[in-house]
């Protein structure tokens, strides 16, 4: 029995009684050898796949930032009449950041980059919250809120720190594995 279990293939012999003429038929069934399981992707391949996914996330970030700056002109605190309209336009920017956060949540980071990945996600959530605060200030014509947001660099500093932390962790891991980081990702967090 042990000998049979070590064979790479299985042969089954069936004897079927013939119909009416008393002869017996023999049928032989063979199965192909089983294939070995495929090896898991290498750490370098996992990082490359992650970088492809995060390149899409960076494109989402840049698009949302572009729409934000396009729809958020210079703030004139003495004339708040157009502010509700600006706030309404920024709702779509907030949704873009929220959609980006959902996408980044669906990306699985390779081993060793979970903390950095969480930093990227944190930067998106912080930015979405900042846009939401602007929306509230504009829609309520509250110049105090808008002024505070315009003149408080702490949030932007925190966002920049999160994104820079992600970039540095990814570059360090890529250098260890000999993986090239795409140009779009080598500058993440440098605009703060």
C-alpha positions as CSV (number, residue, x, y, z in Angstrom):
1,X,0.0,0.0,0.0
2,X,2.8,2.4,0.8
3,X,4.4,1.7,-2.5
4,X,1.3,2.6,-4.3
5,X,1.0,5.9,-2.5
6,X,4.4,7.0,-3.7
7,X,3.7,6.5,-7.3
8,X,3.3,9.7,-9.3
9,X,0.3,8.5,-11.0
10,X,-2.6,6.2,-10.3
11,X,-3.7,3.3,-12.4
12,X,-7.1,1.9,-11.8
13,X,-8.2,-1.3,-13.5
14,X,-11.8,-2.0,-13.7
15,X,-13.3,-5.3,-14.8
16,X,-16.8,-5.0,-16.2
17,X,-18.8,-8.0,-17.1
18,X,-19.7,-8.1,-20.7
19,X,-23.3,-8.0,-21.7
20,X,-24.8,-11.3,-23.1
21,X,-21.7,-12.9,-24.6
22,X,-19.8,-13.7,-21.3
23,X,-16.7,-11.7,-22.2
24,X,-15.2,-9.3,-19.7
25,X,-13.9,-5.8,-20.6
26,X,-10.9,-4.2,-18.9
27,X,-10.7,-0.4,-18.6
28,X,-7.6,1.3,-17.5
29,X,-7.8,4.9,-16.1
30,X,-4.7,6.9,-15.5
31,X,-4.4,10.3,-13.8
32,X,-1.5,12.7,-14.5
33,X,1.0,13.4,-11.8
34,X,0.0,16.2,-9.5
35,X,1.8,19.6,-9.9
36,X,3.7,21.0,-7.0
37,X,2.2,24.1,-5.5
38,X,3.5,27.4,-7.0
39,X,6.0,29.2,-4.8
40,X,4.8,32.4,-3.2
41,X,6.0,35.7,-4.8
42,X,9.4,36.9,-3.7
43,X,9.6,39.9,-1.4
44,X,10.9,42.0,-4.3
45,X,7.8,40.9,-6.5
46,X,5.5,41.7,-3.6
47,X,7.0,45.2,-3.3
48,X,6.8,45.8,-7.0
49,X,3.1,44.9,-7.0
50,X,2.6,47.2,-4.0
51,X,4.3,50.0,-5.8
52,X,2.1,49.6,-8.8
53,X,-1.0,49.8,-6.6
54,X,0.4,52.8,-4.7
55,X,1.2,54.6,-7.9
56,X,-2.5,54.6,-8.6
57,X,-3.1,55.9,-5.0
58,X,-0.6,58.8,-5.6
59,X,-2.4,59.6,-8.9
60,X,-5.7,59.8,-7.0
61,X,-4.0,62.1,-4.3
62,X,-2.6,64.4,-7.0
63,X,-5.9,64.6,-8.8
64,X,-7.8,65.5,-5.7
65,X,-5.2,68.1,-4.7
66,X,-5.4,69.6,-8.2
67,X,-9.2,69.8,-8.1
68,X,-9.0,71.3,-4.6
69,X,-6.6,74.1,-5.6
70,X,-8.6,74.8,-8.7
71,X,-11.9,75.1,-6.9
72,X,-10.5,76.9,-3.8
73,X,-9.5,80.4,-4.9
74,X,-7.8,83.0,-2.7
75,X,-10.0,83.7,0.3
76,X,-11.2,87.2,0.7
77,X,-12.4,87.4,4.3
78,X,-14.3,90.7,3.8
79,X,-16.5,89.2,1.0
80,X,-17.9,85.8,2.0
81,X,-20.8,85.9,-0.5
82,X,-19.3,83.3,-2.9
83,X,-18.2,81.0,0.0
84,X,-21.2,78.6,0.1
85,X,-20.6,77.9,-3.6
86,X,-16.9,77.2,-2.9
87,X,-17.9,74.9,0.0
88,X,-20.3,73.0,-2.3
89,X,-17.5,72.4,-4.8
90,X,-15.2,71.2,-2.2
91,X,-17.6,68.4,-1.2
92,X,-16.5,66.6,-4.4
93,X,-12.9,67.0,-3.3
94,X,-13.6,65.5,0.1
95,X,-15.3,62.6,-1.7
96,X,-12.2,62.1,-3.9
97,X,-10.0,61.8,-0.8
98,X,-12.5,59.5,0.9
99,X,-12.5,57.3,-2.2
100,X,-8.7,57.3,-2.2
101,X,-8.8,56.2,1.5
102,X,-11.1,53.3,0.5
103,X,-8.7,52.3,-2.3
104,X,-5.6,52.4,-0.1
105,X,-7.4,50.4,2.6
106,X,-7.9,47.6,-0.1
107,X,-4.2,47.5,-0.9
108,X,-2.2,44.9,1.1
109,X,1.3,46.2,1.9
110,X,4.2,43.8,1.8
111,X,5.8,42.6,5.0
112,X,7.7,45.3,6.8
113,X,5.6,48.2,5.4
114,X,2.4,48.0,7.3
115,X,3.2,50.9,9.6
116,X,4.2,53.1,6.6
117,X,1.1,52.1,4.8
118,X,-1.0,53.2,7.8
119,X,0.8,56.5,7.6
120,X,-0.3,57.0,4.0
121,X,-3.8,56.2,5.0
122,X,-3.6,58.6,7.9
123,X,-2.5,61.4,5.6
124,X,-5.5,60.9,3.4
125,X,-7.9,60.8,6.3
126,X,-6.3,64.0,7.8
127,X,-6.6,65.7,4.4
128,X,-10.2,64.7,4.0
129,X,-11.0,66.1,7.5
130,X,-9.3,69.3,6.6
131,X,-11.3,69.7,3.4
132,X,-14.5,68.9,5.5
133,X,-13.6,71.7,7.9
134,X,-13.2,74.1,4.9
135,X,-16.6,73.0,3.6
136,X,-18.2,73.8,6.9
137,X,-16.5,77.1,7.2
138,X,-17.4,78.2,3.6
139,X,-21.0,77.0,3.8
140,X,-21.5,78.7,7.1
141,X,-19.6,81.9,5.9
142,X,-17.5,81.5,9.0
143,X,-14.4,83.5,8.3
144,X,-12.9,82.6,11.7
145,X,-12.8,78.9,10.7
146,X,-11.5,79.5,7.3
147,X,-8.8,82.0,8.6
148,X,-7.7,79.4,11.2
149,X,-7.4,76.7,8.6
150,X,-5.5,79.0,6.2
151,X,-3.0,80.0,8.9
152,X,-2.5,76.8,10.8
153,X,0.3,74.8,9.3
154,X,0.1,72.0,12.0
155,X,-2.3,69.8,10.0
156,X,-0.2,70.2,6.8
157,X,2.9,69.4,8.8
158,X,1.3,66.2,10.1
159,X,0.1,65.2,6.7
160,X,3.6,65.8,5.2
161,X,5.2,63.9,8.0
162,X,3.0,60.8,7.4
163,X,3.6,60.9,3.6
164,X,7.4,61.5,4.0
165,X,7.5,58.6,6.5
166,X,5.9,56.3,3.9
167,X,8.3,57.4,1.2
168,X,11.4,56.9,3.3
169,X,10.2,53.4,4.5
170,X,9.5,52.3,0.9
171,X,12.8,53.6,-0.5
172,X,14.7,51.9,2.3
173,X,12.9,48.6,1.6
174,X,13.3,48.9,-2.1
175,X,17.1,49.5,-1.7
176,X,17.3,46.3,0.4
177,X,15.6,44.3,-2.3
178,X,17.1,46.0,-5.3
179,X,13.7,47.3,-6.5
180,X,13.4,50.6,-8.4
181,X,10.8,53.0,-7.0
182,X,8.8,54.8,-9.7
183,X,9.5,58.5,-10.0
184,X,6.0,59.4,-9.0
185,X,6.5,57.7,-5.6
186,X,10.1,59.0,-5.0
187,X,8.7,62.5,-4.3
188,X,5.7,61.6,-2.1
189,X,5.6,64.0,0.9
190,X,8.2,66.5,-0.5
191,X,5.7,69.3,-1.2
192,X,5.0,70.0,2.5
